[in-house]
Amino acid sequence: MFVRISEAPWSSIEDIYNSIVNHPFMKGLADGSLDIEKFRFYIVQDRMYLGRFIRRWL
């Protein structure tokens, strides 16, 4: 039987992955029901992270 090389790593993190994609924040972000204040906070935090990431790696 053929098994993909990526199957073992994915199966080892399946519970973590499911916790992430089923988190209320992620669900709200995906379906558009996320509270606007939570979204604003997320955007500010992401901008801070991306700014530091860009300065470090580019």
The first five atom37 places (N, CA, C, CB, O) and aatype in JSON, in Angstrom:
{
  "aatype": [12, 13, 19, 1, 9, 15, 6, 0, 14, 17, 15, 15, 9, 6, 3, 9, 18, 2, 15, 9, 19, 2, 8, 14, 13, 12, 11, 7, 10, 0, 3, 7, 15, 10, 3, 9, 6, 11, 13, 1, 13, 18, 9, 19, 5, 3, 1, 12, 18, 10, 7, 1, 13, 9, 1, 1, 17, 10],
  "atom_mask": [
    [1, 1, 1, 1, 1],
    [1, 1, 1, 1, 1],
    [1, 1, 1, 1, 1],
    [1, 1, 1, 1, 1],
    [1, 1, 1, 1, 1],
    [1, 1, 1, 1, 1],
    [1, 1, 1, 1, 1],
    [1, 1, 1, 1, 1],
    [1, 1, 1, 1, 1],
    [1, 1, 1, 1, 1],
    [1, 1, 1, 1, 1],
    [1, 1, 1, 1, 1],
    [1, 1, 1, 1, 1],
    [1, 1, 1, 1, 1],
    [1, 1, 1, 1, 1],
    [1, 1, 1, 1, 1],
    [1, 1, 1, 1, 1],
    [1, 1, 1, 1, 1],
    [1, 1, 1, 1, 1],
    [1, 1, 1, 1, 1],
    [1, 1, 1, 1, 1],
    [1, 1, 1, 1, 1],
    [1, 1, 1, 1, 1],
    [1, 1, 1, 1, 1],
    [1, 1, 1, 1, 1],
    [1, 1, 1, 1, 1],
    [1, 1, 1, 1, 1],
    [1, 1, 1, 0, 1],
    [1, 1, 1, 1, 1],
    [1, 1, 1, 1, 1],
    [1, 1, 1, 1, 1],
    [1, 1, 1, 0, 1],
    [1, 1, 1, 1, 1],
    [1, 1, 1, 1, 1],
    [1, 1, 1, 1, 1],
    [1, 1, 1, 1, 1],
    [1, 1, 1, 1, 1],
    [1, 1, 1, 1, 1],
    [1, 1, 1, 1, 1],
    [1, 1, 1, 1, 1],
    [1, 1, 1, 1, 1],
    [1, 1, 1, 1, 1],
    [1, 1, 1, 1, 1],
    [1, 1, 1, 1, 1],
    [1, 1, 1, 1, 1],
    [1, 1, 1, 1, 1],
    [1, 1, 1, 1, 1],
    [1, 1, 1, 1, 1],
    [1, 1, 1, 1, 1],
    [1, 1, 1, 1, 1],
    [1, 1, 1, 0, 1],
    [1, 1, 1, 1, 1],
    [1, 1, 1, 1, 1],
    [1, 1, 1, 1, 1],
    [1, 1, 1, 1, 1],
    [1, 1, 1, 1, 1],
    [1, 1, 1, 1, 1],
    [1, 1, 1, 1, 1]
  ],
  "atom_positions": [
    [[0.84, -1.18, 0.0], [0.0, 0.0, 0.0], [0.88, 1.24, 0.0], [-0.95, 0.0, 1.21], [1.88, 1.31, 0.72]],
    [[0.51, 2.22, -0.8], [1.26, 3.46, -0.92], [0.88, 4.43, 0.2], [1.02, 4.11, -2.29], [-0.3, 4.68, 0.44]],
    [[1.88, 4.97, 0.88], [1.65, 5.96, 1.94], [2.44, 7.22, 1.59], [2.09, 5.4, 3.35], [3.62, 7.16, 1.27]],
    [[1.75, 8.34, 1.65], [2.43, 9.61, 1.36], [3.44, 9.92, 2.46], [1.41, 10.76, 1.24], [3.24, 9.6, 3.63]],
    [[4.53, 10.56, 2.04], [5.57, 10.91, 3.0], [5.07, 11.94, 4.02], [6.8, 11.47, 2.27], [5.58, 11.99, 5.14]],
    [[4.09, 12.73, 3.64], [3.57, 13.76, 4.55], [2.53, 13.22, 5.54], [2.94, 14.89, 3.75], [2.12, 13.93, 6.46]],
    [[2.12, 11.99, 5.37], [1.06, 11.44, 6.23], [1.47, 11.34, 7.7], [0.66, 10.07, 5.72], [0.69, 11.68, 8.58]],
    [[2.68, 10.88, 7.97], [3.12, 10.73, 9.36], [3.2, 12.08, 10.09], [4.48, 10.05, 9.41], [2.68, 12.2, 11.19]],
    [[3.85, 13.08, 9.49], [3.88, 14.38, 10.2], [2.48, 14.95, 10.42], [4.72, 15.38, 9.42], [2.19, 15.46, 11.5]],
    [[1.61, 14.88, 9.43], [0.25, 15.41, 9.59], [-0.51, 14.66, 10.66], [-0.51, 15.35, 8.27], [-1.21, 15.28, 11.47]],
    [[-0.39, 13.36, 10.69], [-1.14, 12.6, 11.7], [-0.62, 12.87, 13.11], [-1.07, 11.09, 11.4], [-1.36, 12.76, 14.08]],
    [[0.65, 13.24, 13.21], [1.21, 13.52, 14.54], [0.74, 14.86, 15.1], [2.72, 13.51, 14.47], [0.83, 15.09, 16.31]],
    [[0.23, 15.76, 14.24], [-0.26, 17.06, 14.71], [-1.75, 17.25, 14.46], [0.51, 18.17, 14.04], [-2.26, 18.37, 14.57]],
    [[-2.43, 16.2, 14.13], [-3.85, 16.29, 13.78], [-4.69, 16.95, 14.87], [-4.39, 14.91, 13.49], [-5.53, 17.8, 14.56]],
    [[-4.48, 16.59, 16.12], [-5.25, 17.19, 17.22], [-4.99, 18.69, 17.33], [-4.91, 16.5, 18.55], [-5.91, 19.47, 17.54]],
    [[-3.73, 19.07, 17.21], [-3.37, 20.49, 17.28], [-4.0, 21.25, 16.12], [-1.84, 20.68, 17.28], [-4.59, 22.31, 16.32]],
    [[-3.87, 20.71, 14.92], [-4.44, 21.34, 13.73], [-5.95, 21.53, 13.89], [-4.14, 20.5, 12.47], [-6.47, 22.61, 13.6]],
    [[-6.63, 20.5, 14.34], [-8.09, 20.59, 14.53], [-8.45, 21.63, 15.59], [-8.65, 19.23, 14.91], [-9.46, 22.33, 15.46]],
    [[-7.65, 21.72, 16.64], [-7.9, 22.74, 17.66], [-7.78, 24.15, 17.09], [-6.92, 22.57, 18.83], [-8.55, 25.04, 17.43]],
    [[-6.81, 24.34, 16.22], [-6.61, 25.65, 15.6], [-7.76, 25.99, 14.67], [-5.28, 25.69, 14.82], [-8.36, 27.06, 14.8]],
    [[-8.08, 25.11, 13.73], [-9.12, 25.44, 12.74], [-10.52, 25.48, 13.34], [-9.09, 24.44, 11.61], [-11.42, 26.09, 12.75]],
    [[-10.72, 24.86, 14.49], [-12.03, 24.89, 15.13], [-12.13, 25.92, 16.26], [-12.35, 23.53, 15.67], [-13.15, 25.99, 16.94]],
    [[-11.09, 26.7, 16.45], [-11.12, 27.75, 17.48], [-12.14, 28.81, 17.07], [-9.69, 28.39, 17.67], [-12.23, 29.16, 15.89]],
    [[-12.91, 29.34, 18.03], [-13.93, 30.34, 17.7], [-13.39, 31.55, 16.94], [-14.6, 30.81, 18.96], [-14.06, 32.08, 16.06]],
    [[-12.17, 31.99, 17.28], [-11.59, 33.13, 16.56], [-11.39, 32.79, 15.09], [-10.24, 33.53, 17.2], [-11.76, 33.57, 14.21]],
    [[-10.81, 31.64, 14.81], [-10.55, 31.24, 13.42], [-11.85, 31.03, 12.65], [-9.71, 29.96, 13.39], [-11.95, 31.41, 11.49]],
    [[-12.83, 30.42, 13.3], [-14.12, 30.23, 12.63], [-14.77, 31.56, 12.31], [-15.06, 29.38, 13.51], [-15.3, 31.75, 11.21]],
    [[-14.74, 32.5, 13.27], [-15.31, 33.82, 13.03], [-14.56, 34.58, 11.95], [0.0, 0.0, 0.0], [-15.18, 35.28, 11.15]],
    [[-13.25, 34.45, 11.93], [-12.44, 35.08, 10.89], [-12.79, 34.51, 9.52], [-10.94, 34.89, 11.19], [-12.89, 35.25, 8.54]],
    [[-12.98, 33.22, 9.45], [-13.28, 32.56, 8.18], [-14.69, 32.85, 7.67], [-13.1, 31.07, 8.33], [-14.88, 33.03, 6.47]],
    [[-15.67, 32.9, 8.57], [-17.05, 33.06, 8.1], [-17.57, 34.5, 8.19], [-17.96, 32.16, 8.88], [-18.72, 34.77, 7.86]],
    [[-16.71, 35.41, 8.65], [-17.1, 36.82, 8.7], [-17.88, 37.24, 9.92], [0.0, 0.0, 0.0], [-18.37, 38.37, 9.99]],
    [[-18.01, 36.36, 10.9], [-18.8, 36.69, 12.09], [-17.95, 37.18, 13.27], [-19.59, 35.48, 12.52], [-18.48, 37.43, 14.35]],
    [[-16.66, 37.34, 13.06], [-15.76, 37.78, 14.13], [-16.09, 39.2, 14.54], [-14.3, 37.67, 13.68], [-16.28, 40.08, 13.69]],
    [[-16.16, 39.44, 15.84], [-16.41, 40.77, 16.38], [-15.36, 41.74, 15.84], [-16.4, 40.75, 17.93], [-14.18, 41.42, 15.81]],
    [[-15.8, 42.93, 15.42], [-14.91, 43.9, 14.79], [-13.77, 44.33, 15.7], [-15.69, 45.11, 14.35], [-12.66, 44.56, 15.23]],
    [[-14.02, 44.44, 17.0], [-12.94, 44.83, 17.92], [-11.88, 43.74, 18.04], [-13.52, 45.14, 19.31], [-10.69, 44.04, 18.15]],
    [[-12.29, 42.5, 18.01], [-11.32, 41.4, 18.03], [-10.51, 41.39, 16.74], [-12.03, 40.04, 18.22], [-9.31, 41.11, 16.75]],
    [[-11.18, 41.68, 15.63], [-10.48, 41.74, 14.34], [-9.47, 42.89, 14.33], [-11.49, 41.9, 13.19], [-8.34, 42.71, 13.86]],
    [[-9.86, 44.04, 14.83], [-8.93, 45.19, 14.88], [-7.7, 44.86, 15.72], [-9.65, 46.43, 15.45], [-6.58, 45.16, 15.33]],
    [[-7.92, 44.25, 16.87], [-6.8, 43.87, 17.73], [-5.87, 42.91, 16.99], [-7.31, 43.23, 19.04], [-4.65, 43.06, 17.04]],
    [[-6.45, 41.94, 16.31], [-5.67, 40.98, 15.53], [-4.84, 41.68, 14.46], [-6.6, 39.94, 14.89], [-3.66, 41.38, 14.3]],
    [[-5.45, 42.62, 13.74], [-4.74, 43.32, 12.67], [-3.57, 44.13, 13.23], [-5.71, 44.25, 11.91], [-2.48, 44.12, 12.65]],
    [[-3.77, 44.83, 14.34], [-2.69, 45.6, 14.96], [-1.54, 44.68, 15.36], [-3.2, 46.38, 16.19], [-0.38, 44.97, 15.09]],
    [[-1.87, 43.57, 16.0], [-0.84, 42.62, 16.43], [-0.11, 42.02, 15.23], [-1.45, 41.5, 17.27], [1.11, 41.87, 15.26]],
    [[-0.85, 41.7, 14.18], [-0.25, 41.11, 12.99], [0.67, 42.12, 12.31], [-1.33, 40.63, 12.02], [1.75, 41.76, 11.83]],
    [[0.25, 43.38, 12.27], [1.09, 44.41, 11.66], [2.4, 44.55, 12.42], [0.34, 45.76, 11.62], [3.46, 44.69, 11.81]],
    [[2.34, 44.51, 13.74], [3.56, 44.6, 14.55], [4.48, 43.42, 14.25], [3.2, 44.65, 16.06], [5.69, 43.58, 14.09]],
    [[3.9, 42.23, 14.18], [4.69, 41.03, 13.89], [5.31, 41.12, 12.5], [3.82, 39.78, 13.99], [6.51, 40.88, 12.34]],
    [[4.51, 41.46, 11.51], [5.02, 41.51, 10.14], [6.09, 42.58, 9.97], [3.88, 41.76, 9.16], [7.06, 42.37, 9.24]],
    [[5.92, 43.72, 10.64], [6.94, 44.76, 10.57], [8.28, 44.26, 11.09], [0.0, 0.0, 0.0], [9.32, 44.52, 10.48]],
    [[8.26, 43.57, 12.19], [9.5, 43.02, 12.76], [10.06, 41.9, 11.88], [9.26, 42.49, 14.18], [11.27, 41.79, 11.7]],
    [[9.19, 41.09, 11.34], [9.61, 40.0, 10.46], [10.31, 40.56, 9.22], [8.41, 39.14, 10.04], [11.37, 40.08, 8.83]],
    [[9.72, 41.58, 8.62], [10.29, 42.18, 7.42], [11.65, 42.8, 7.72], [9.34, 43.24, 6.83], [12.61, 42.61, 6.97]],
    [[11.75, 43.54, 8.81], [13.04, 44.16, 9.17], [14.11, 43.1, 9.41], [12.88, 45.04, 10.42], [15.28, 43.32, 9.12]],
    [[13.71, 41.97, 9.94], [14.68, 40.92, 10.24], [15.14, 40.16, 9.0], [14.09, 39.94, 11.23], [16.32, 39.87, 8.86]],
    [[14.22, 39.85, 8.12], [14.53, 38.94, 7.02], [14.7, 39.58, 5.66], [13.47, 37.94, 6.93], [15.21, 38.94, 4.74]],
    [[14.3, 40.83, 5.5], [14.46, 41.46, 4.18], [15.54, 42.51, 4.17], [13.16, 42.08, 3.73], [15.79, 43.12, 3.13]]
  ]
}
